[in-house]
Amino acid sequence: MSNAVDSGHRLAHEMGFISRLRRIAAMRETALVLIILALFIAMSFASPYFLTWLNMRAMAMAFAVEGIVVVGMCVLLISGGIDLSVGSIVTFSMVLAGWLFLQGVDPWTASAIAIVACAAVGAAMGYCVTKIGLHHFIVSLAFMVIFRGVCLLITQGRPLGLFTLPAEFKFIGQGSIGAIPVVIILFFVIVVAFDFLLRRSTVFRKVFYTGSNEKAAAYSGIRTKKVIFLSTVLCSTMCGIAGVIYMARFSSAPPYFGLGMELNVIAAVVIGGASLQGGTGTILGAILGVILLSVVTSSLALLDVSSYWQDIIRGSILLIAVIFDHYMNKKKAAS
């Protein structure tokens, strides 16, 4: 009898293990990891410079700061919104903080003011969406143009040279702790924190409910307008943080920075599994999406592919991801 019971326990354990493996294999994140690994293997043969420490560090630095913006965009897309102004808001953060520093404000205070200002921009966009009733797409498009103009107005169209920034401030963008750049550490902390909150926090679960079905969520007692408003503020705040880090990294604030950033950020989140219709997505998937795009960009540069073709390829990747998302939504609706 005991042998039969032990055998049954072993069988149940094995079946549970197989079921977990199947769930992992079916996850979008697993597919992305395999694609990234395949690209790494292919590029290790295609270019002797790909797996060098300098290239790996450059790729990590590139996707880390943009990845902070991706975190904010992921939460906003899950709630059912979208933000086309992220590139302009990142630049606005750099320009405002840089301009305040040149006026004599210490860089830490200037950076805090810039981040708060970006949060205020997000609040203004959230107000237009939740109170006036405008669509996120149109509102963020308008703010993208407005704040690009604000950046040009502040700088008079010229980059702000910030080479006199103190070394302790530059450290957040240029320094390392051991062999690991501070930028990577900041990125890791933000990603882990928000991934945990989205998976475990009851408050952040309301973002998923709102994005899945706003009316049903409202009927169940969730203040959906508040959720959308705060998600919009969070996205702009992340842009503010990224802008400050970029300023510390480059010791400059060019008014044309971030052109096309919205394409990379939205593509990364959609590739990572977030739906443009809201309700689905993970921080891990979004970060794997931005890593994939960074690997593709680095690979194309090392293979000496024309920059014109690089834009075409990145746009095509976004189109494929959107088409895939569309068919997945149709399949889900039909089932």
N, C-alpha and C positions, 0 to 999 in steps of 0.2 A: 504493500500500500504506500509506504514512504517513498519507494522508488518511483511509483506512478505520480505522486505529488511533486517530487523533485523534477521529474521529467516535464510535468505540466508547467512548473515555474520557469524552467529553462526555455521551454517553447514560447511561453508568454514574453519572457525577456528578449529572446531573439526576434520575435515578431515586432515588439516595441522598438528594438534597435533598427530593424529594417524600415519600419514606418518613419522613424526620425530621419534616417538617411534619405528616404524618398522626399520628405518635406524639405530637407536641406538642398537636395538636387533640384527641386522645383523652384527654389527661391531665385529671384532676379539677381540678387547679390552674388550667388554662386556662379551664375553665367558670366557676370561681369569680371569676377576674379579670374575665371578660366580664360576669358578674352584678353585680359591684361597680361596674364602669364604667357599666353601664346604670342602676344606682341613683343614681350621681353625676350622670349626665345628667338623669335624671327629677327629682331633688331640686333641681337648679340652676334648673329652671323652676318647681317647686312652692313653693320658699321662697327668698327673697333672702338669707337668713341662713346657708344651708347651706354655701356655698363661701367664707365669710368666714374670715380667719386665726384668729379666736378659736374658731370652731366646729371647724375642722380641728385646732387645737392641743388642744382639749378632747377630741375623739375619740381623737387619738393618745395622749394621756396616759391616757385610760380603758382603751384596749386594751393599752397597753404593759405595765403592771404585771400585769394579768390574763394577758397573753400569756406572762409568765414561768412562771406556774402551768400554762398550757396546754402548754408545752414538757415539763414533768415528766409531765403526764397523758398526753401523746402517747406518750412512751417506755413508760409503764406499760401503756397500752392495747395497744400493739404486742406487749408481752410476754405479754398475755393477762389482765392484771389490770384493776382499776378502783378508784378512790378517791372515796368520797362525802364524805370528811372535809375536803376541801381548804379550804372556807370557814372551818371551825372552826380548822384548823391555821394559816391565815394570821392569823386573829384572835388565836390563842394566841401567835404570834410577836410581834405588836404589843403585846399586853397584858403579856407577860413582859418584853420589852425595856423597855417604858414603866415598868413597876413597878420594875424594877431601877434605872432611871435616877432615879426618885423616891426610891429608897433611898440614892442617892449614888454609884452606879456610873457611870463615864463612858459616854456613849451608844454608843461604838464597841465597848467590851467587852460592854456589855449586849446589843447587837445580835448579836455573835458567840456569846454564850451562848444567845440565843434561837434562832439558826439551828441550833446544835448540838443544842439540846433538840428542835427539830422533826425533825431527822435521827434522833434517838433514838426519837421517836414513830413515825417510818417504820420503824425497825428493829423496834420492838415489833409493829407491824402485820405486817411481813414474817415475823417469827418465828411469829405466830399462823397465818399462811397456809402457810408452808413446813415448819414443824416440827410444829405441832399438826394441820394439815390442814384448817383452816377456809376458807370461801370468802371471797374478797376483798370481795365485796359486803357480807356480814354483818359482817365485821371492821371495815371502814371506816365502816359505818353506826353501829356501837357506839362507835367512836372519835369520830365526829362529835358524838354526844350527850355523851359523856364530856368532851371538851375544850371544848364550848360551856359545860358546867357549870363546868369549871375556870376559864374566863375570867370567868364570873359570880361565882365564889367569890373570885377574886383582886381583882376590882374592886368587889365588893358591888353589882353591877348598875349602876354609874355609870361613865360615860366618864372615862378618865384624861386630864386636861389636861396637855399637855407643851409649853406655849408657851415654857418656859425652855430648850428644846433649843438648843445652840449653833448659830450660823449656818452653820459649816462642815459640821455634820451635816445640817441642813435642806437644804443645797445639793443633796444627792443626790436629794431628792424635789421640790424647788421651784426649783432653779437651772437655768441654761442656759449652754451654751458657744456663744457667738454667738447665733444665733436658735434653736438646737436644744436642747430640754430635756435635762438629764442623764438623766432617766428613759428617754427614747427611745434615747439612746446605749447605756445599759446593756442595754436590751431588745435592741437590734440586735446587740450583741456576743454575748449569750447565744444568740440565735436562730442567728446565723451559725456559732458554734462547734458547737452541737448538730446543726444541719443537716449540717455537714461530717462530724461524727463518725458520724451515722447512715448517711450515704451512703458513706463511705470507710473507716471504722474496722472492722477485723476483729472487735474486741471487741464493738462495738455490733451487728454482724451477728448475733451470737448471740441478741440480743433478738428479731429477726425469726424465727429458726429455732425459738426456744422458743415464741413465740406461734403460729406456724403449726402445729406438731405437737410438743407437749412430749415425748411418748414417743419419737418418732423422733429428736428432738434429743438426748435422754438416751442413747439407744442409740448415737448417733454420737460420744459422749464429752463432750457439753456438760453442764456442771453447771447444769441448768435451775433448780433450787431457788435456787442462788446468784444467777442472773440475775434471777429474780422478786424475790428479797429486795432486791437492789441497786436494781432499778427502783422498788420501793416506797420505799426510803430516798431515792432521787433526787427523787421526786415531792414528798415531805414537805420535803426540803431546799429545793426551789424555792419551796414555800409559805412557808418561813421567810424567804427572801430577799425575796419579794414583800411579806410582812408588815412587814419593816423599812423598805422603801421607802415603803409606805403610811404608816407612822408618821412618817417624815421629811416626807412630803408634806402630811399633814393636821395635824401637831403634836398628835395625839390618838390615843387607843387605846380606841374604844368596844367594849364586849363583845358587841354585837349585829351587829358588822360582818361582812360576808361571807355573810349569809343568802341562800341560793339561788345562791351562786357556783358550786357544783358543777354546776348545770344549765347555766350559760353555758359553763363549761370543757369539760364532756363534749360538749355540743352543738357547740362550735367544732371539737373534734378529730374528731368523727364527720362533720360537714359537710365537713371537710378531707380525708376519705378514709380515716381509720382505722376498722378494723372492731372492733366490740364482741367479736368472737370471736378477736381477736388476729391477729398475723402481717402486717398491712399498715398503712401510714400513712407520712406524711412531716411533718417539722417545717414546711416551707413551706405545705403544705396546711392544717395545723392553724392556722397564723398567719393565712392567708387566711380561714379559718373565723371566727376571732375578730374580724378586721377587718369581715367581712360582718355579724356580729351587732352590732358597734359602730355601723356605718352604719345598720342597721335601727333600733336603739334611738334614735340621734340623729334620724333621720328622723321616727319616730313622735312624739318629743318636740316637734320643730319644727312638726309638723302638728297639735299639740295633741290627740293621741289619748289617751284615758283610760289611766291606769296599769294598770287592770284588763285592758283590751284588750291592752296591751303584753305582759303575762304570758301571755295566751292565745296571742298571735302567736308569742312566743319558744318556748313549749311546742310549738306546732304545727310550727314549723320543725324542732325536735328530732325530733318524731314522724316527719315526712317523711324526714329524714335517716336515721333508724333503719330505716324501711320500705325505703328505697332500698338501704341496706346489707344488709338481709335478702335482698332479691331478687338483689342482686349475688352474695352468697354462695351462694344456691341455683343461680344460673346457672353459677358457677364449679365447684360440686360436680357439676353435671350434665354439664359439658363434659369 
